[in-house]
């Protein structure tokens, strides 16, 4: 059911109203996601359901379409109610990007301005939207969002023949490493089994420890497998039956998304990660995909940025816009991340898992 958002925020726009509804219960949301050209796997009911089941976030969507008619536009968020980080509206937690499903800037701008006006009535600390190459400061007056975080987004075009796609990849850092992995007699297993998830998560713990980042809860991956089903694939590379690298990909319509990757650096010489990437790309191409989304990359992660630049030399900009923007929150977040990176590698796995399980509910 849709309900009008209770405030008189935009009196200058007559005969328009902002309605809110639950995208998990309103079947119109799934229909809009299936047909809208800007929709991604992060808009889907399955992804939203996993966010709620794992972290307790409450999905909510906003639209200018009345509840009795077809859903013509919408923006989806999660309400995060945290005693640690505050109440806020995020579109969407743990999602690389989440475009407004609007056919015009006018509709998207109206919804954002309306939500800005609702801030004081709803008690939100801030709202955040995650756009690909979008600039909210130029699209409309009255939108006072500012960039809170900036990333790069690499997307590989799969429309050419597969041989042509491979020939355009970096010869030293991609082509030769993929070929080296083939000569090393690595084996690959692909699927969604409990065994593959355990192998993936073992490597994931190793990688997160190396990065100084708490591990995402195991339940998150279990819920993704349950909710996304065949849209999710785990790929694990083995050397002499030992797991040495793994990735998780998601598929929605004709786009495949790389979401998680991990490895044991003792086996880096075999080129297992590029080999798994290429295997996922070839599989995506065979299933009719026209794009391989390689996910967001932080600007201060030169190693990962260089790796992805060897596949896609000219990435797009990915900006997380926030209202109101408070630079002190960003500075505090950077200080906490640096402290965590210096301490977490020395903690036992069991304690790291507990920290991740507790903190990620507040960090979306």
Residue pairs with C-beta under 8 A, 6 or more apart in sequence:
1 21
1 22
1 25
1 26
1 67
2 19
2 20
2 21
2 26
2 63
2 65
2 66
2 67
3 19
3 20
3 21
3 67
4 17
4 18
4 19
4 20
5 17
5 18
5 19
5 20
5 62
5 114
5 115
5 118
6 121
7 114
7 117
7 118
7 121
9 18
9 113
9 114
9 116
9 117
9 118
10 16
10 110
10 113
10 114
10 117
13 110
16 64
16 110
17 64
17 66
18 62
18 63
18 64
18 110
18 111
18 114
18 115
18 118
19 62
19 63
19 64
19 65
19 66
19 67
20 60
20 61
20 62
21 28
21 29
21 60
21 61
21 63
21 67
22 59
22 60
22 61
23 29
23 30
23 45
23 48
23 59
23 60
23 61
23 74
23 76
24 45
24 48
24 49
24 52
24 59
26 61
26 71
28 65
28 70
28 71
29 45
29 61
29 71
29 74
29 76
30 44
30 45
31 71
32 39
32 71
32 72
32 73
32 74
32 101
33 39
33 43
33 44
33 45
33 101
36 43
36 101
38 99
38 100
38 101
39 99
39 101
39 252
39 253
40 97
40 98
40 99
40 252
40 255
40 257
40 293
41 47
41 228
41 231
41 250
41 251
41 252
41 255
41 257
42 92
42 95
42 96
42 97
42 98
43 76
43 98
43 101
44 228
44 252
46 227
46 228
46 229
46 231
47 92
47 95
47 224
47 227
47 228
48 59
48 76
48 78
48 92
49 223
49 227
50 220
50 223
50 224
50 226
50 227
50 228
51 57
51 59
51 78
51 92
51 93
51 94
51 364
52 58
52 59
52 78
53 219
53 223
53 227
54 217
54 219
54 220
54 223
55 93
55 220
55 360
55 361
55 364
56 361
57 78
57 79
57 80
57 93
57 364
58 78
58 79
58 81
59 76
59 77
59 78
59 79
60 76
60 77
60 78
60 79
60 89
61 74
61 75
61 76
61 77
62 74
62 75
62 77
62 111
62 114
62 115
63 71
63 72
63 73
63 74
63 75
63 111
64 72
64 73
64 107
64 110
64 111
65 71
65 72
65 73
65 74
72 103
72 107
73 100
73 101
73 102
73 103
73 107
73 108
73 111
74 100
74 101
74 102
75 91
75 100
75 101
75 102
75 108
75 111
75 112
75 129
76 91
76 92
76 98
76 101
77 89
77 90
77 91
77 92
77 127
78 89
78 90
78 91
78 92
78 93
78 364
79 87
79 88
79 89
80 87
80 88
80 89
80 90
80 93
80 362
80 364
81 87
82 88
82 361
82 362
84 362
85 125
85 362
85 363
86 125
86 126
87 123
87 124
87 125
88 124
88 125
88 126
88 127
88 128
89 115
89 122
89 124
89 126
89 127
89 128
90 127
90 128
90 364
91 98
91 127
91 128
91 129
91 130
92 98
92 130
93 364
94 360
94 364
95 130
96 130
96 151
96 153
96 257
96 259
96 293
96 295
96 296
96 318
97 130
97 131
97 132
97 153
97 296
97 318
98 129
98 130
99 131
99 132
99 134
100 107
100 108
100 111
100 112
100 129
100 131
102 108
102 111
105 139
105 140
106 140
108 139
109 139
109 140
109 142
109 143
112 129
112 136
112 143
112 145
112 323
113 140
113 142
113 143
115 127
116 127
116 142
116 143
116 144
116 145
116 323
118 124
119 126
119 127
119 323
119 324
126 322
126 323
126 324
126 325
126 326
127 322
127 323
128 148
128 320
128 321
128 322
128 323
129 136
129 145
129 320
129 321
130 318
130 319
130 320
130 321
131 318
131 319
131 320
131 321
132 153
132 316
132 317
132 318
133 316
133 317
133 318
134 319
134 321
135 319
136 143
136 145
136 321
137 143
137 145
137 146
143 323
144 323
144 324
145 321
145 322
145 323
145 325
146 321
146 322
146 323
146 325
147 319
147 320
147 321
147 322
147 325
148 320
148 321
148 322
148 325
148 330
149 319
149 320
149 330
150 299
150 317
150 318
150 319
150 320
151 296
151 297
151 298
151 299
151 317
151 318
151 319
151 320
152 296
152 297
152 299
152 305
152 308
152 315
152 316
152 317
152 318
153 293
153 294
153 295
153 296
153 297
153 315
153 316
153 317
153 318
154 293
154 294
154 295
154 297
154 308
154 309
154 311
154 312
154 315
154 316
155 291
155 292
155 293
155 294
155 312
155 315
155 316
156 165
156 281
156 291
156 292
156 294
156 311
156 312
157 165
157 290
157 291
158 165
158 281
158 284
158 285
158 289
158 290
158 291
158 292
159 290
162 282
162 285
165 281
165 285
166 175
166 278
169 175
169 310
169 311
170 310
170 311
173 274
173 306
173 307
173 310
174 274
174 278
174 310
174 311
176 271
177 271
177 274
177 275
178 271
178 274
178 275
178 278
180 270
180 271
181 237
181 270
181 271
181 272
181 274
181 275
182 275
184 239
184 270
184 271
186 237
186 238
186 239
186 244
186 270
186 272
186 275
187 237
187 238
188 235
188 236
188 237
188 238
188 275
188 276
188 279
189 196
189 235
189 236
189 238
190 196
190 233
190 234
190 235
190 236
190 279
190 283
191 233
191 234
192 225
192 229
192 230
192 232
192 233
192 234
193 234
196 234
196 236
196 246
197 221
197 222
197 225
197 234
199 236
199 243
199 246
200 221
200 234
200 236
200 243
200 246
200 248
200 260
200 262
201 215
201 218
201 221
202 243
203 236
203 243
203 244
203 245
203 246
203 262
203 263
203 264
204 215
204 216
204 246
204 260
204 262
205 215
205 349
205 352
205 353
206 262
206 263
206 264
207 261
207 262
207 263
208 214
208 215
208 216
208 262
208 352
208 356
209 344
209 345
209 349
209 352
210 265
210 345
211 341
212 340
212 341
212 342
212 343
212 344
212 345
213 340
213 341
213 344
214 340
214 344
214 352
214 355
214 356
214 359
214 360
215 352
215 353
215 356
216 260
216 356
216 360
217 353
217 356
217 357
217 360
218 353
219 357
220 360
221 248
224 232
224 248
224 250
225 232
228 250
231 250
231 251
231 252
232 248
232 249
232 250
232 251
233 248
233 249
233 250
233 251
233 280
233 283
234 246
234 247
234 248
235 246
235 247
235 248
235 249
235 276
235 279
235 280
236 243
236 245
236 246
237 243
237 244
237 245
237 246
237 270
237 272
237 273
237 275
237 276
238 244
239 267
239 270
239 272
243 264
244 263
244 264
244 266
244 267
244 270
244 272
245 261
245 262
245 263
245 264
245 267
245 272
245 273
245 275
245 276
246 261
246 262
246 263
246 276
247 258
247 260
247 261
247 262
247 273
247 276
247 277
247 280
248 258
248 259
248 260
248 261
249 256
249 257
249 258
249 259
249 280
249 284
250 256
250 257
250 259
251 257
251 284
251 287
251 289
254 288
254 289
254 290
254 291
255 289
255 290
255 291
255 292
255 293
256 280
256 281
256 284
256 287
256 289
256 291
256 292
256 293
257 293
257 295
258 277
258 280
258 292
258 293
258 294
258 295
259 295
261 273
261 276
263 272
263 273
277 311
280 292
281 292
284 292
294 308
294 311
294 312
296 318
297 304
297 305
297 308
297 315
298 304
298 305
299 305
308 315
309 315
344 352
344 355
347 355
